[in-house]
Amino acid sequence: MIAVIDNGICNLRSVTKALENVGGLPTVVRSPAELAEARATGLVLPGVGALRDCVASLRETGLAESVREWISADRPFLGVCLGMQALFEKSEEGGGIAGLGIFPGEVKKFDLPSEFKVPHMGWNTVRFSQQSTPLQGDLADDGESFYFVHSYHCVPADPALVLAESDYGGRFTAAIGRRNCFATQFHPEKSQGKGLELYGNFVRLAGV
């Protein structure tokens, strides 16, 4: 069972369908009680839109603490897009907001030459920098393409947290990983075959 957090601003149907397609059993949760009742072996935090709304929803429902406890217990976790940005201490979005502070670092707006449009939207290749992680599985170390839609990018304080990088007017963090906690700036559910492969890797990590 894979619990998928509904924070009110995520593409739940796309994420749950992708997990179903690779053999997962997704269940949507909106509170700590629902998460406990789900008896899930993996937790996914997706999000699109404004990080402020994402973080506010997690705090209001009590799921912010649930996410902290889940990651602290080293249970399989996957953040997607805003679900990655929310894990850091702060963001430049909206003049500055506080994230969940699970990892040291900040989320910065792209500051790019005029020929690069913001948001960064569309397909881009990634290069994995950690070795043999469960999330990467058999995906190539360099050159796999995934779909991005974002104006802000994560800057971890610890470079060892970076799982993959991409390039858009300069290198930026495309994914992070530490033990059983992973997160991607790109959207696997919008990334066709390779995105499904990544979700499948996560489902296997969760022991489904």
C-alpha positions in Angstrom: 0.0 0.0 0.0 1.3 3.4 -1.0 -0.2 6.4 0.8 -0.4 9.5 -1.4 -0.9 12.8 0.5 -3.7 15.1 -0.7 -2.7 18.6 0.2 -5.3 20.2 -2.1 -2.9 21.3 -4.8 -1.6 18.1 -6.4 -2.4 16.1 -9.5 -3.7 13.1 -7.5 -5.3 11.2 -10.3 -2.1 11.2 -12.5 0.1 10.1 -9.6 -2.3 7.4 -8.3 -2.8 6.0 -11.9 0.9 5.9 -12.4 1.4 4.0 -9.2 -1.3 1.6 -10.1 0.2 1.0 -13.5 3.4 -0.3 -11.9 1.8 -2.5 -9.4 1.3 -0.2 -6.5 -1.8 0.0 -4.4 -2.2 3.8 -3.8 -4.6 5.2 -1.2 -5.2 8.9 -0.8 -4.7 10.3 2.8 -5.7 13.7 4.1 -4.9 13.4 7.8 -2.5 11.6 10.2 -5.3 9.3 11.2 -6.0 8.3 7.6 -2.2 7.7 7.2 -2.1 5.5 10.2 -5.2 3.6 9.1 -3.7 3.0 5.6 -0.9 0.8 7.1 1.1 2.0 4.1 4.6 0.8 3.4 5.5 3.9 1.2 4.5 7.6 1.3 4.3 10.0 -1.6 4.0 13.7 -1.3 3.1 15.3 -4.7 2.4 19.0 -5.4 1.9 21.6 -8.1 1.4 25.3 -7.8 2.4 27.4 -4.8 4.7 26.1 -2.2 3.2 28.4 0.5 -0.2 26.6 0.0 1.4 23.2 0.1 3.3 23.8 3.3 0.3 25.5 5.0 -2.0 22.6 4.1 0.5 20.1 5.6 0.8 22.1 8.8 -3.0 22.6 9.2 -3.8 18.9 8.8 -0.9 17.7 11.0 0.7 15.9 8.1 3.8 18.0 8.3 4.7 16.2 11.5 3.7 12.9 9.9 6.1 13.5 7.0 8.9 14.4 9.5 8.3 11.2 11.5 8.1 9.0 8.4 11.4 10.3 7.0 13.1 10.1 10.5 12.0 6.5 10.7 13.7 5.9 7.3 10.5 4.5 5.8 10.3 4.7 1.9 9.3 8.3 1.0 9.0 10.0 -2.4 8.4 13.8 -2.8 7.4 15.1 -6.3 7.9 18.7 -7.4 6.6 20.9 -4.5 6.9 17.7 -2.4 10.7 18.0 -2.8 10.8 21.8 -2.3 8.8 21.5 0.9 11.5 19.4 2.6 13.9 22.3 2.8 14.2 25.1 5.4 13.1 28.1 3.3 12.1 29.3 -0.1 12.4 32.6 -2.0 8.9 32.1 -3.3 6.4 34.8 -2.2 9.1 37.0 -0.6 10.3 34.2 1.6 8.5 31.3 3.3 9.6 28.6 5.7 9.5 25.0 4.6 9.4 21.8 6.7 13.1 22.1 7.5 13.7 18.3 7.2 16.9 19.1 5.2 19.2 22.1 5.4 19.1 24.3 2.3 16.8 26.6 0.4 14.7 26.9 -2.7 15.8 29.6 -5.1 14.1 31.2 -8.1 15.9 30.7 -11.4 18.1 33.6 -12.3 18.9 33.0 -15.9 19.9 34.8 -19.1 17.0 36.2 -21.1 17.1 33.4 -23.7 16.0 30.9 -20.9 12.3 31.2 -20.1 11.0 30.8 -16.6 9.3 28.6 -15.7 11.5 25.8 -16.9 8.9 23.7 -18.7 9.3 20.6 -20.8 11.6 17.6 -21.2 15.2 17.7 -20.0 17.8 15.1 -19.3 19.2 14.2 -15.9 22.5 12.9 -14.6 22.5 10.7 -11.6 25.3 11.4 -9.2 24.8 8.8 -6.5 25.6 5.2 -7.1 23.1 2.3 -7.1 20.1 3.8 -5.3 16.8 1.9 -5.3 15.0 4.9 -7.0 17.4 4.9 -10.0 17.3 1.2 -10.4 18.3 0.3 -14.0 17.9 3.9 -15.3 21.0 5.1 -17.1 23.4 7.3 -15.1 23.2 10.0 -17.7 20.8 11.0 -20.5 17.4 9.9 -19.2 14.6 12.5 -20.0 11.9 13.6 -17.6 9.3 16.3 -17.6 9.8 19.5 -15.6 7.5 22.4 -14.7 9.0 24.8 -12.2 10.3 28.3 -11.5 12.3 27.5 -8.4 15.0 24.9 -7.7 16.4 23.4 -4.5 19.9 24.2 -3.3 20.8 21.6 -0.6 23.3 22.7 2.0 24.8 19.2 1.8 26.0 18.3 -1.7 25.9 14.6 -0.8 22.1 14.9 -0.7 21.9 15.5 -4.5 20.8 12.4 -6.3 20.6 13.8 -9.8 21.2 17.1 -11.7 19.9 18.7 -14.8 21.0 21.7 -16.8 18.9 24.8 -17.7 21.2 27.8 -18.0 23.4 26.0 -15.5 23.2 22.9 -13.4 20.5 22.5 -10.8 19.3 19.7 -8.4 16.8 17.5 -10.2 16.4 14.9 -7.4 17.6 14.2 -3.9 18.2 11.0 -2.0 19.2 9.9 1.5 18.7 6.3 2.6 15.0 5.6 1.9 14.0 9.2 1.4 13.8 10.4 -2.2 12.4 13.4 -4.0 12.3 14.7 -7.6 11.9 18.1 -9.1 10.5 16.6 -12.3 7.2 14.8 -12.6 7.6 11.1 -13.1 3.8 10.8 -13.8 4.2 13.1 -16.8 7.4 11.4 -18.0 6.0 8.4 -19.8 8.0 5.2 -19.7 11.0 6.4 -17.7 8.8 8.0 -15.2 6.8 4.8 -14.7 10.1 2.9 -14.4 11.1 5.3 -11.5 7.7 4.9 -9.8 8.1 1.1 -10.2 11.4 1.3 -8.5 9.8 3.2 -5.6 7.0 0.6 -5.3 9.6 -2.2 -5.1 11.5 -0.2 -2.5 8.3 0.0 -0.5 7.9 -3.8 -0.7 4.6 -3.8 -2.5 
